[in-house]
Amino acid sequence: MDNTDELLEATTALIPPLLTGIEVMGHAARHLHPPNIAQLAQEILPYREPVKQGLAQFIAAAWPEHLAGFVQQATNSGELLMRGFDEFLSAQNQSNAAMAAYRAVGFNTRATESIYPLSAMLPPVSRYFLLPECRDDEDLLARLAQVDPQQPNVGVMHISNAADERGGFSLYVPEYYAGETVPVVFALHGGSGHGRSFLWSWIKAARSRNVIIVSPTSKEGTWSLMGPDIDTENLQAMLAYVQAHWAIDTGKVLLSGMSDGGTFSYVSGLQSTSPFTHLAPSSASFHPMLVEVADAQRLQGLPIYLMHGALDWMFPIEVARTARQALSGAGAAVEYREIDDLSHTYPVEENPRILDWLTS
């Protein structure tokens, strides 16, 4: 018996509220600030019930066996998003509400990762994983629609970078990449983070703009900010791997990072032997000694896109202002972005501006 209508209704019941819920949780993650957790919880609450109901209808449908992979990805995404909603809504009652909220948005990242494979099957999902200004770009949508999902060496890939592994990397190559020379962005996670998760902060921009993203995982719990540097050589090996497999514009190789990752972009990126042509630290710590010990020639004209939130509770905004003054005084070409509503989170809305700056 043909149950096509039932399956279409089940898909429609889940996918739109699921995408909306992921977007809403992403908004909460971007605006996460300890004093605002209760307010953010109230803002996301109305979006929980449509996902719950849609997920129940989706699971109850009589799905044929050949769609088992589709069903599993969508169901996993919905269940992870529901876990994220519930964890965030209860965060304000925890002893450390901020850490609980940060953990909650981690489930949203996993929900995002789980639904991404459906972009090859469902146009609404494909459009979701583009920058808003690119979602009606007919040429780009056509290129994505013509992609062979079995094509090797494109899409999301993980190299020794499972959630329980350190020192590997995840990367994204746009599915329509066809051998042309493109920029590459290295995106370093924050302390206790993981490259497999942080990759998703850049997917929409990279997929829209044909840029390769490399998201490494530090060898230890965070980057080599104290003691011997065990991460720089690893980053250089990753870059060599990427250069061996894809055509990279060697004049547009960006080292960016959030929090400890941003700080390490200074530590590693200011070295005289660094292969990175541009730096983009966000919400990073900084000490003037980083400039004092850096190679003076390396700093001359070095393009640095420095981002920091005025609400940052971990590294106050004065840290970024000191960095701007010290780096500019040493000859670096600093693009400074002080973001009024940003706390200690990553400002994904800056990614298109960063790419404009990188490719200018």
C-alpha positions as CSV (number, residue, x, y, z in Angstrom):
1,M,0.0,0.0,0.0
2,D,1.4,3.4,-1.0
3,N,1.8,5.7,2.1
4,T,3.6,8.5,0.3
5,D,1.2,11.1,1.7
6,E,1.9,9.9,5.2
7,L,5.6,10.1,4.7
8,L,5.4,13.6,3.2
9,E,3.3,14.8,6.1
10,A,5.7,13.3,8.6
11,T,8.6,14.9,7.0
12,T,6.8,18.3,6.8
13,A,5.9,17.9,10.5
14,L,9.5,17.6,11.6
15,I,12.0,19.2,9.2
16,P,10.7,22.9,9.2
17,P,10.4,23.1,13.1
18,L,13.7,21.2,13.4
19,L,15.6,23.7,11.3
20,T,13.9,26.6,13.0
21,G,14.7,25.1,16.4
22,I,18.4,24.7,15.4
23,E,18.5,28.3,14.3
24,V,16.9,29.5,17.6
25,M,19.3,27.5,19.7
26,G,22.1,28.9,17.5
27,H,20.9,32.4,18.3
28,A,20.9,31.5,22.0
29,A,24.5,30.2,21.7
30,R,25.6,33.4,20.0
31,H,24.0,35.7,22.6
32,L,24.8,33.5,25.6
33,H,25.8,35.8,28.5
34,P,25.5,34.7,32.1
35,P,23.0,37.4,33.2
36,N,20.8,36.7,30.2
37,I,20.3,32.9,30.5
38,A,16.8,33.1,32.0
39,Q,15.7,35.5,29.2
40,L,17.2,33.3,26.5
41,A,15.4,30.3,28.0
42,Q,12.1,32.1,27.7
43,E,12.9,33.0,24.1
44,I,13.6,29.4,23.0
45,L,10.7,27.8,25.0
46,P,8.0,28.3,22.3
47,Y,10.1,26.4,19.8
48,R,10.4,23.2,21.8
49,E,6.8,21.9,21.5
50,P,6.6,22.0,17.6
51,V,9.8,19.9,17.5
52,K,8.5,17.5,20.1
53,Q,5.2,17.0,18.2
54,G,6.9,16.8,14.8
55,L,9.4,14.2,16.1
56,A,6.6,12.0,17.5
57,Q,4.7,12.1,14.2
58,F,7.9,11.4,12.2
59,I,8.9,8.4,14.3
60,A,5.3,7.0,14.2
61,A,5.2,6.9,10.3
62,A,5.6,3.6,8.5
63,W,9.0,4.3,6.8
64,P,10.2,1.8,4.2
65,E,13.6,0.2,4.8
66,H,15.4,2.0,2.0
67,L,14.8,5.3,3.8
68,A,16.3,4.0,7.1
69,G,19.4,6.2,6.8
70,F,17.2,9.3,6.2
71,V,15.0,8.4,9.2
72,Q,18.0,7.8,11.5
73,Q,19.7,11.2,10.6
74,A,16.5,13.2,11.1
75,T,15.5,11.4,14.2
76,N,18.9,11.7,15.8
77,S,18.9,15.4,15.0
78,G,15.5,15.9,16.6
79,E,16.4,14.0,19.7
80,L,19.6,15.9,20.1
81,L,17.8,19.2,19.7
82,M,15.2,18.2,22.3
83,R,18.1,17.4,24.7
84,G,19.6,20.8,24.0
85,F,16.3,22.5,24.7
86,D,15.8,20.7,27.9
87,E,19.3,21.2,29.1
88,F,19.2,25.0,28.3
89,L,15.8,25.4,30.0
90,S,17.1,23.8,33.2
91,A,20.4,25.6,33.1
92,Q,19.3,28.5,35.3
93,N,18.5,26.1,38.1
94,Q,22.1,24.6,38.0
95,S,24.9,25.7,40.4
96,N,26.9,26.9,37.4
97,A,24.2,28.1,35.0
98,A,26.7,29.4,32.4
99,M,28.5,26.1,32.1
100,A,25.2,24.2,31.9
101,A,24.0,26.5,29.1
102,Y,27.3,26.0,27.2
103,R,26.8,22.3,27.5
104,A,23.2,22.6,26.2
105,V,24.2,24.4,23.0
106,G,26.7,21.6,22.4
107,F,23.7,19.3,21.8
108,N,22.5,21.8,19.2
109,T,25.8,21.5,17.4
110,R,25.4,17.7,17.3
111,A,21.8,18.1,16.0
112,T,23.2,20.3,13.3
113,E,25.9,17.7,12.3
114,S,23.2,15.0,12.2
115,I,20.8,16.8,9.9
116,Y,23.5,18.0,7.5
117,P,23.6,14.9,5.3
118,L,19.9,15.5,4.5
119,S,21.0,18.6,2.5
120,A,21.7,16.3,-0.4
121,M,18.1,15.1,-0.3
122,L,15.9,18.0,0.8
123,P,16.2,21.5,-0.8
124,P,15.1,23.3,2.4
125,V,17.9,21.7,4.4
126,S,20.4,22.6,1.6
127,R,19.2,26.2,1.7
128,Y,19.5,26.3,5.5
129,F,23.2,25.6,5.2
130,L,23.9,28.7,3.2
131,L,24.3,32.3,4.4
132,P,20.9,34.0,4.4
133,E,21.9,36.3,1.5
134,C,22.8,33.3,-0.6
135,R,19.6,31.2,-0.1
136,D,18.0,32.6,-3.3
137,D,21.2,32.5,-5.4
138,E,19.9,30.4,-8.3
139,D,23.4,29.6,-9.7
140,L,24.7,28.4,-6.4
141,L,21.5,26.3,-5.7
142,A,21.8,24.7,-9.1
143,R,25.5,23.8,-8.5
144,L,24.5,22.2,-5.2
145,A,21.6,20.3,-6.8
146,Q,23.9,18.8,-9.4
147,V,26.4,17.5,-6.9
148,D,27.1,13.7,-6.9
149,P,26.7,12.8,-3.2
150,Q,29.2,9.9,-3.7
151,Q,32.0,12.2,-5.0
152,P,35.2,11.7,-2.9
153,N,37.2,14.4,-1.2
154,V,34.4,16.9,-0.8
155,G,31.9,17.6,2.0
156,V,32.5,17.1,5.7
157,M,35.5,14.8,6.5
158,H,37.1,13.8,9.8
159,I,40.8,12.8,10.0
160,S,41.5,11.0,13.3
161,N,39.0,13.3,14.9
162,A,36.3,11.3,16.6
163,A,34.8,12.9,19.7
164,D,37.1,10.9,21.9
165,E,40.3,11.7,19.9
166,R,42.8,14.6,20.2
167,G,45.2,15.9,17.7
168,G,43.2,15.2,14.6
169,F,41.2,17.5,12.4
170,S,37.8,17.9,10.7
171,L,37.5,19.7,7.4
172,Y,34.9,20.9,4.9
173,V,35.4,21.2,1.2
174,P,32.3,22.6,-0.7
175,E,30.5,19.8,-2.5
176,Y,30.7,21.6,-5.8
177,Y,34.5,22.2,-5.6
178,A,36.0,21.3,-8.9
179,G,39.8,21.7,-8.6
180,E,39.9,25.5,-8.6
181,T,42.3,27.4,-6.3
182,V,40.5,28.5,-3.1
183,P,41.3,30.1,0.2
184,V,41.6,28.0,3.4
185,V,40.6,28.9,6.9
186,F,41.9,27.1,10.0
187,A,39.4,27.5,12.8
188,L,40.7,26.7,16.3
189,H,38.3,25.8,19.0
190,G,38.3,27.2,22.6
191,G,39.6,25.6,25.7
192,S,38.2,22.0,26.3
193,G,36.6,22.2,22.9
194,H,36.9,20.0,19.9
195,G,37.5,20.7,16.2
196,R,34.7,18.3,15.1
197,S,32.2,20.6,16.8
198,F,33.8,24.0,16.0
199,L,33.7,23.1,12.3
200,W,30.0,23.9,12.2
201,S,30.6,27.6,13.1
202,W,32.0,28.0,9.6
203,I,30.0,25.6,7.3
204,K,27.4,28.1,6.1
205,A,30.0,30.7,5.1
206,A,32.3,28.2,3.5
207,R,29.5,26.4,1.6
208,S,28.3,29.8,0.3
209,R,31.7,31.2,-0.7
210,N,33.7,28.2,-1.9
211,V,36.3,28.2,0.9
212,I,37.9,25.1,2.6
213,I,37.6,25.0,6.4
214,V,40.0,23.0,8.6
215,S,39.0,22.6,12.2
216,P,41.8,21.0,14.2
217,T,41.6,19.6,17.7
218,S,44.4,20.4,20.1
219,K,46.6,17.6,21.2
220,E,45.8,18.2,24.9
221,G,42.7,19.6,26.5
222,T,43.5,23.0,25.1
223,W,46.2,24.6,22.9
224,S,49.9,24.9,23.8
225,L,49.7,28.2,25.7
226,M,52.0,27.2,28.5
227,G,55.1,25.0,28.2
228,P,56.3,23.3,25.0
229,D,54.5,24.1,21.8
230,I,53.1,20.7,20.7
231,D,50.4,22.0,18.4
232,T,52.1,24.3,15.8
233,E,53.9,21.4,14.0
234,N,50.6,19.5,13.9
235,L,48.9,22.5,12.3
236,Q,51.6,22.8,9.7
237,A,51.2,19.0,8.9
238,M,47.5,19.5,8.5
239,L,48.1,22.4,6.1
240,A,50.5,20.3,4.1
241,Y,47.9,17.5,3.9
242,V,45.3,20.0,2.5
243,Q,47.7,21.4,0.0
244,A,48.5,17.9,-1.2
245,H,44.8,17.1,-1.9
246,W,43.3,20.4,-3.0
247,A,44.4,23.6,-4.8
248,I,45.0,26.2,-2.1
249,D,45.6,29.9,-2.6
250,T,48.8,30.3,-0.7
251,G,48.2,34.0,-0.3
252,K,45.0,33.4,1.5
253,V,45.7,31.0,4.4
254,L,43.9,32.2,7.5
255,L,44.5,31.1,11.1
256,S,41.5,32.0,13.2
257,G,40.3,30.9,16.6
258,M,38.0,31.4,19.5
259,S,39.1,32.0,23.1
260,D,42.2,29.8,23.8
261,G,42.1,29.1,20.0
262,G,42.3,32.8,19.3
263,T,45.2,33.2,21.8
264,F,47.0,30.3,20.1
265,S,46.5,32.0,16.7
266,Y,48.8,34.7,18.2
267,V,51.3,32.2,19.7
268,S,51.6,30.2,16.6
269,G,50.7,32.7,13.9
270,L,53.3,35.3,15.0
271,Q,56.2,32.9,14.6
272,S,58.5,33.8,11.8
273,T,58.1,30.4,10.2
274,S,54.3,30.5,10.2
275,P,52.7,29.6,6.8
276,F,49.6,31.5,7.7
277,T,49.1,34.8,5.8
278,H,46.3,36.2,7.9
279,L,45.2,35.9,11.6
280,A,41.7,36.3,13.0
281,P,41.5,35.9,16.8
282,S,38.2,36.1,18.6
283,S,37.5,36.5,22.3
284,A,41.2,35.8,22.9
285,S,43.6,36.6,25.8
286,F,46.6,38.7,25.0
287,H,49.8,39.8,26.7
288,P,52.1,42.5,25.2
289,M,55.0,40.0,25.6
290,L,53.6,38.1,22.6
291,V,54.6,41.1,20.5
292,E,57.9,41.6,22.2
293,V,59.0,38.0,21.5
294,A,57.6,37.9,17.9
295,D,59.7,38.4,14.8
296,A,59.6,42.1,14.0
297,Q,59.6,41.4,10.3
298,R,56.7,39.0,10.6
299,L,54.6,41.7,12.2
300,Q,55.1,44.3,9.5
301,G,51.9,44.6,7.5
302,L,50.6,41.3,8.9
303,P,46.8,41.3,8.3
304,I,44.9,40.6,11.6
305,Y,41.2,40.7,12.0
306,L,40.7,41.1,15.8
307,M,37.2,40.5,17.2
308,H,36.1,40.8,20.8
309,G,32.9,41.3,22.7
310,A,32.2,44.3,24.9
311,L,30.3,41.9,27.3
312,D,33.1,39.3,27.5
313,W,33.2,38.1,31.1
314,M,36.3,35.8,30.7
315,F,38.7,38.2,28.9
316,P,37.5,41.8,29.4
317,I,37.3,44.1,26.4
318,E,40.4,46.0,27.7
319,V,42.4,42.9,26.7
320,A,41.4,43.4,23.0
321,R,42.1,47.1,23.1
322,T,45.6,46.4,24.5
323,A,46.1,43.9,21.7
324,R,45.0,46.3,19.0
325,Q,47.4,49.0,20.3
326,A,50.4,46.7,20.7
327,L,49.9,44.9,17.3
328,S,49.2,48.1,15.4
329,G,52.2,49.8,17.1
330,A,54.4,46.9,15.9
331,G,53.3,47.4,12.3
332,A,50.5,44.9,11.9
333,A,47.5,45.8,9.7
334,V,44.8,45.4,12.3
335,E,41.1,45.3,11.5
336,Y,39.5,45.8,14.9
337,R,35.9,44.7,15.6
338,E,34.5,45.5,19.1
339,I,31.1,43.9,19.2
340,D,28.6,45.5,21.6
341,D,26.3,42.5,22.2
342,L,29.0,39.8,22.2
343,S,29.9,38.0,25.4
344,H,32.4,35.0,25.5
345,T,31.0,33.2,22.4
346,Y,31.9,33.0,18.7
347,P,30.3,35.7,16.5
348,V,29.3,33.6,13.4
349,E,27.9,36.7,11.7
350,E,31.5,38.0,11.3
351,N,32.5,35.1,9.0
352,P,31.3,36.7,5.8
353,R,33.1,39.9,6.7
354,I,36.2,37.9,7.5
355,L,36.1,36.2,4.1
356,D,35.6,39.6,2.4
357,W,38.7,40.8,4.2
358,L,40.7,37.7,3.5
359,T,39.9,37.8,-0.2
360,S,40.2,41.5,-0.8
